[in-house]
Amino acid sequence: MQMSYKKRAVNIGFGVGIGFIVVGLLMVWFAPAAWSGWATFAVVVGIVAALVGFVFAVVPARDQR
């Protein structure tokens, strides 16, 4: 993976992950109780996306070996 693609993947992974986690937590606090399933789904998707960003951050780029 080239360095520019790696940086883009890490930024998108962390950005989308944090965004979904924040949206899910806001839904838990402010949305009606019927939306709790969607809030849980948003938080789980956020955690998975952030983990994908973390994995891309850990794997060395082709230029850095």
C-alpha positions as a printed Julia matrix, in Angstrom:
65×3 Matrix{Float64}:
   0.0    0.0    0.0
   1.41   3.37  -0.95
   1.89   6.03   1.71
  -0.77   8.43   0.39
  -3.39   5.66   0.24
  -2.44   4.54   3.73
  -2.86   8.04   5.16
  -6.21   8.38   3.43
  -7.39   4.99   4.76
  -6.32   5.82   8.3
  -8.0    9.22   8.22
 -11.22   7.84   6.77
 -11.26   4.91   9.19
 -10.73   7.0   12.28
 -12.95   9.84  11.07
 -15.91   7.65  10.18
 -15.4    5.59  13.33
 -15.37   8.56  15.68
 -18.31  10.08  13.81
 -20.45   6.96  14.21
 -19.51   6.63  17.88
 -20.49  10.25  18.57
 -23.77   9.9   16.66
 -24.58   6.69  18.51
 -23.88   8.23  21.91
 -25.96  11.31  21.06
 -28.79   9.01  20.02
 -28.54   7.17  23.33
 -28.75  10.41  25.29
 -31.26  12.44  23.28
 -33.33  10.11  21.07
 -36.39   8.17  22.22
 -35.84   4.76  23.77
 -37.17   3.07  20.61
 -34.0    4.18  18.78
 -31.64   2.38  21.18
 -31.08  -0.44  18.67
 -29.96   2.03  16.02
 -27.74   3.76  18.56
 -26.09   0.47  19.46
 -25.63  -0.31  15.75
 -24.02   3.11  15.17
 -21.61   2.65  18.08
 -20.64  -0.85  16.94
 -20.08   0.33  13.36
 -17.99   3.22  14.73
 -15.83   0.89  16.77
 -15.3   -1.43  13.8
 -14.43   1.5   11.51
 -11.98   2.9   14.06
 -10.37  -0.53  14.4
  -9.99  -0.72  10.62
  -8.29   2.68  10.7
  -6.03   1.45  13.49
  -5.08  -1.67  11.51
  -4.17   0.48   8.52
  -2.1    2.67  10.85
  -0.2   -0.35  12.22
   0.55  -2.03   8.88
   3.68  -0.45   7.37
   3.35   1.3    4.04
   5.34   0.07   1.05
   7.63   3.12   1.26
   8.45   2.59   4.94
   9.79  -0.99   5.01
